[in-house]
Each structure stands twice: as C-alpha cells, then as structure tokens.
C-alpha cells in the first residue's frame, strides 16, 4: 500500500509541476508579446486556449497514469486472481477514424477560441468600494477608536468598518473582541459591564492607546466628518432577544439619513434588521463558503478572501447581491479581488486599494490570463 501511495503522490507532483511550469511560461510569453508587439489580444486568445489544453492534458494524463498504477499494483498483489484473457484476440468494436478525430478536435478548438475571444473582450476589472477595517489603515491608530476614525478619514475611504456590542445596561459600545483582557488588560466582557465602566477603559494596540468609545460618540463624530460607516453588530451568542429592536429604535433614523450600512455574522440579526428596516443596507458575514451564496434577505455578503472566487461573486450578482471581501492587504491581493468582481474590499491598507485602482487601466492580457488561472482554483 505504501508503494501505491508513493507512486500516486509522485504522479500528482509531476502533473502539478508540469501544469505550473506550463502556465508560468505561457503567461510570461503573453507578457512579452503584448509588450513588444501589437498582437496582444490575438496572442491572448491563442495562449488562453493553450492554457485550457494544458488542463485537458493534465486531466487525461492523470486519469491514465492513476489507472495503470492501480492496475499494476493489483496485478502484483499475490491475493489478486488474475483473469486468463487473450488480449491479442480483443478487437475494437468501434473503429476510430482519424478524420473524425480531427473534426472533433477542430470543432473543440474553434469553440474554445470563440469563447476565449468573447471572455477576453468582455472581462472587466471592478472598481470596488474601499472600506477601512476596524477604522484603521496601516496601524495608524487603535482599532475602533475615535482618534483612528479621524486619522483614517483623511485617507478618504468610502466606508469605515467598525464593531458594536450591547452592554449590560443595554447601551452600545464600539469594541470588537468578546473578551476585554487582550486589548484592555481588564477582565470580563462588554456584556458584563455598563457603558460608563467600559468608556473608562483604555485600549492598547500598535504601541498606542485610546479610550473605548460609545457608539453614540463614534456615530456622531462620523456624521460630523460625513464619513459613512459599515457597522458590524456583534453577538456573543446566537440568542439575543431585544438587541435588534433596541438598536433600531435608537439608530435606524440616523443610519438611514446618513447612508451607513450594517452587517453581522448572526443570520438571525441580519434577517431581523432587514425585515424591520428594509431601507438599511444589511450584509451577512459568511464564516465559510462551500456551496455558494446562502439563502438570505441580505443586500450583500461579506466573505473572507481565501474562500471567495469569481464563481461565488457571479452567483451573488445573479441574485442582485453585492460581495465585500475581507481582508486583502496588499496591492496584488486587492487586484485579484477586483478581477473577481468584488464590490468592496475591507482592508487594513487603504493605500494598497488606492494603488490598485490607479493601475486598473494598466492591466494587460497577461494579468487577465493569470487571474483566469487563479479563478479556476
């Protein structure tokens, strides 16, 4: 058995290496052609077809190789009963015609070429909303603090994402973690403290310090700056009776008037907010993505970048729902999310988003081929 597993791993390694080297060389060839000639689009169509051919060859070779390795293993096993077969007497029941094979191959190549021509012509890179993660960018302040909000406002994000939790006296505080100790050194949870107790505590992060802010103060300061917020309602448990009612009674009018958005990891909170306040844009944060967009009345999905691809985003768009991706923090990652069609990026690096947007018009077909390959994964 160990010998069989070793052979299968060797086959997998060879095929992955073959595919990776082939993809790299084809993409580099496209980059060279479009840099030194005017045939960039034509070569992109051809090379994209070759990329697909490599995938097909990979599939065929892996299937055939695995088949023969398994058969060889079985035939060398002393417990395997070998059938007595005169292979020389076997004949193909359906004769293969070389002209028929050529016709099928030609039709397949022409079809792939037309598909690739249309794909490369129509593909566009989305200009997503820039959303500051927890109100900071490149560690310019303490997360969720008023001081960081003011600093980040100067970078002109479309939205500032921040977190709110319900306190013991049914007020709302701006704080991310469910435990106070990691950021404040104080024991307990936001739910176990009153708002007055919490706002006397200090958060320490990035060698900086700032007091915990009430949501009333944070919201008022954002409105004064004309800075839109993406407000995440955090819930330590799935059962939170009265939370949505209290939140909307106090903030619904303000949120609607200033164009703020709301999101939550709690599906019940998302559905309750959308039902009670349909004008508010509400998002459902997905902890994982296995089968595509879930059934929800949310206006958008917030998805972690390692579990999202163009197929998920296209499926969400077909349901008229936007997709925000968190947290791409370098220019290349942001550009990949833009290529996938993300409507917004929640990031710790607003500069990377700005640079990616500025270079959007400089994307070439080689980049599109590379992103196509990544999208397959």
SVG drawing of the C-alpha trace seen along z (x, -y; Angstrom):
<svg xmlns="http://www.w3.org/2000/svg" viewBox="-40 -68 49 86">
<polyline fill="none" stroke="black" stroke-width="0.4" points="0.0,0.0 2.8,-2.4 4.3,-1.8 1.0,-2.6 0.5,-5.8 4.1,-6.8 3.5,-6.3 0.3,-8.3 2.0,-11.2 4.8,-11.1 2.3,-11.3 0.5,-14.2 3.7,-16.1 4.8,-15.6 1.5,-16.8 1.3,-19.8 4.8,-20.7 4.1,-20.3 0.9,-22.4 2.6,-25.1 5.6,-25.5 3.4,-25.4 1.1,-28.1 4.0,-30.3 5.8,-30.1 2.6,-30.8 1.7,-33.8 5.3,-35.2 5.1,-34.6 1.9,-36.7 3.5,-39.4 6.5,-39.5 4.2,-39.6 2.0,-42.4 4.9,-44.4 6.9,-44.2 4.2,-43.8 0.7,-44.9 -0.7,-41.4 -1.5,-41.3 -5.2,-40.4 -4.8,-37.7 -2.0,-36.0 -4.0,-36.1 -6.8,-34.2 -4.4,-31.6 -2.5,-31.3 -5.7,-31.0 -6.7,-28.1 -3.3,-26.5 -3.8,-27.0 -7.1,-25.1 -5.4,-22.4 -2.8,-22.0 -5.6,-21.5 -7.2,-18.9 -3.8,-17.1 -3.4,-17.2 -6.8,-15.5 -6.1,-12.8 -2.6,-12.0 -3.6,-11.9 -6.5,-9.6 -4.5,-7.2 -1.5,-7.2 -3.6,-6.5 -5.4,-3.7 -2.2,-1.9 -0.6,-2.4 -3.6,-0.9 -3.9,2.0 -0.1,2.7 -0.5,2.8 -3.4,5.2 -1.6,7.5 1.5,7.7 -0.6,8.5 -0.5,12.3 -4.1,12.2 -5.4,10.9 -6.9,13.5 -5.6,12.8 -8.1,13.5 -7.0,15.6 -7.5,13.3 -6.0,13.5 -5.5,9.8 -4.4,10.4 -7.9,11.6 -9.6,8.4 -10.7,6.0 -12.2,2.6 -15.9,2.8 -16.0,-0.8 -13.2,-1.6 -11.7,-5.1 -11.4,-7.3 -8.5,-9.8 -10.6,-12.2 -13.4,-12.0 -11.0,-12.7 -9.6,-15.7 -13.1,-17.0 -13.9,-16.8 -10.6,-18.4 -11.1,-21.2 -14.6,-21.9 -13.4,-21.9 -10.6,-24.3 -12.8,-26.7 -15.4,-26.7 -12.7,-27.3 -11.3,-30.1 -14.6,-31.9 -15.3,-31.5 -11.9,-32.9 -12.3,-35.8 -15.6,-36.8 -14.2,-36.3 -11.1,-38.4 -13.2,-41.1 -15.9,-41.3 -13.8,-40.9 -13.6,-44.0 -12.0,-44.8 -14.4,-46.0 -13.7,-49.3 -14.6,-48.3 -15.6,-50.4 -12.6,-51.0 -13.6,-50.0 -11.2,-50.6 -11.1,-47.5 -11.9,-48.4 -11.4,-52.1 -7.6,-51.9 -5.1,-51.7 -1.5,-50.6 -1.7,-50.7 -2.4,-54.4 -4.3,-54.2 -6.1,-52.0 -8.9,-49.9 -12.4,-51.2 -11.2,-54.4 -12.3,-58.0 -8.7,-59.0 -8.2,-56.4 -11.5,-57.3 -10.3,-60.9 -6.9,-59.8 -8.4,-57.4 -10.9,-59.9 -8.1,-61.8 -7.4,-58.8 -10.9,-59.1 -12.3,-55.6 -15.8,-55.0 -16.7,-53.4 -15.2,-52.8 -16.0,-49.3 -16.4,-49.1 -17.9,-46.9 -20.6,-47.5 -21.7,-45.4 -24.6,-45.6 -23.5,-46.5 -25.0,-45.3 -27.2,-48.4 -28.4,-48.0 -26.3,-50.6 -23.9,-50.1 -20.2,-50.3 -17.6,-50.3 -15.5,-47.2 -14.5,-44.1 -13.4,-41.3 -15.8,-39.4 -13.2,-39.4 -11.8,-42.7 -8.5,-41.3 -6.5,-41.1 -6.8,-44.8 -7.5,-46.5 -5.9,-44.2 -9.3,-44.2 -11.2,-41.0 -14.8,-40.4 -16.8,-41.0 -18.5,-44.0 -21.8,-42.4 -20.8,-42.2 -20.0,-45.9 -22.0,-49.1 -21.3,-51.7 -19.9,-54.0 -17.5,-51.3 -16.3,-50.5 -15.7,-54.1 -13.3,-54.5 -11.1,-51.6 -8.2,-52.1 -7.3,-50.0 -3.6,-49.4 -2.5,-48.5 0.3,-49.2 2.2,-51.0 -0.7,-53.4 -3.5,-53.9 -7.1,-55.2 -10.2,-55.0 -13.1,-52.8 -15.8,-54.8 -19.5,-54.7 -21.4,-54.1 -23.2,-57.4 -20.0,-59.3 -18.5,-57.4 -21.6,-57.8 -21.9,-61.5 -18.2,-62.1 -18.6,-60.1 -21.7,-62.1 -19.8,-65.3 -17.0,-64.2 -19.5,-63.0 -17.8,-59.6 -20.1,-56.6 -19.8,-53.6 -20.2,-49.9 -21.5,-48.9 -21.0,-45.3 -23.4,-44.1 -21.5,-41.6 -23.3,-39.0 -21.5,-36.6 -24.5,-34.2 -27.0,-33.2 -29.9,-34.2 -30.0,-37.9 -33.6,-38.9 -34.3,-42.6 -31.0,-43.5 -32.2,-44.4 -35.2,-46.3 -33.1,-48.4 -30.5,-49.1 -33.1,-50.2 -35.2,-52.2 -32.2,-54.3 -30.3,-54.4 -32.5,-53.5 -33.4,-57.1 -29.7,-58.2 -28.4,-55.3 -30.9,-55.8 -30.3,-59.6 -26.5,-59.3 -26.2,-56.2 -24.5,-54.0 -24.6,-50.2 -25.0,-47.3 -23.6,-43.8 -23.5,-40.8 -22.2,-37.3 -25.5,-36.4 -28.0,-35.3 -31.0,-36.0 -29.8,-39.6 -29.4,-40.1 -32.9,-38.9 -34.5,-40.8 -32.8,-44.1 -33.9,-43.7 -37.5,-42.9 -37.8,-45.8 -35.8,-48.4 -35.8,-47.4 -34.2,-50.7 -31.0,-49.9 -28.4,-48.1 -27.6,-45.0 -24.9,-42.4 -24.4,-38.8 -20.8,-37.8 -20.0,-34.3 -17.7,-32.3 -17.1,-29.8 -18.1,-29.2 -18.6,-25.6 -21.6,-25.7 -22.0,-29.3 -24.2,-32.2 -26.7,-31.2 -30.4,-31.9 -30.8,-35.3 -32.6,-38.6 -29.2,-40.4 -28.2,-43.1 -24.6,-41.9 -22.3,-39.2 -19.0,-39.8 -16.6,-36.9 -13.1,-36.2 -10.7,-36.5 -9.3,-32.9 -12.7,-31.3 -14.0,-33.6 -13.7,-33.3 -15.2,-34.7 -17.8,-32.0 -19.2,-32.9 -19.3,-36.6 -21.0,-36.0 -23.6,-33.8 -24.2,-36.5 -24.6,-39.2 -27.2,-37.0 -29.2,-37.3 -28.6,-41.1 -26.4,-40.9 -23.1,-42.7 -19.9,-41.0 -17.5,-42.6 -14.2,-40.8 -12.0,-40.9 -9.1,-41.5 -6.8,-41.9 -3.9,-44.0 -1.5,-44.2 -1.9,-45.6 -1.8,-42.2 -4.5,-40.7 -6.7,-43.7 -6.2,-43.5 -7.2,-39.8 -10.4,-40.7 -11.1,-43.4 -10.7,-40.9 -13.1,-38.5 -15.6,-41.3 -15.7,-42.2 -17.9,-45.2 -15.9,-46.2 -12.7,-45.4 -12.4,-45.6 -8.7,-46.3 -6.1,-47.3 -4.2,-49.1 -6.2,-51.8 -3.0,-52.8 -2.9,-49.4 -6.5,-49.8 -5.8,-53.2 -2.8,-52.0 -4.7,-49.0 -7.4,-51.3 -5.0,-53.7 -3.3,-50.9 -6.6,-49.4 -6.3,-50.8 -2.8,-49.4 -3.9,-45.8 -2.8,-43.7 -4.0,-40.4 -1.1,-38.6 -2.7,-39.7 -6.1,-38.5 -4.7,-35.1 -3.0,-34.9 -6.2,-35.8 -8.2,-33.4 -5.8,-30.6 -6.3,-31.7 -10.0,-31.8 -10.0,-28.2 -8.8,-27.3"/>
</svg>
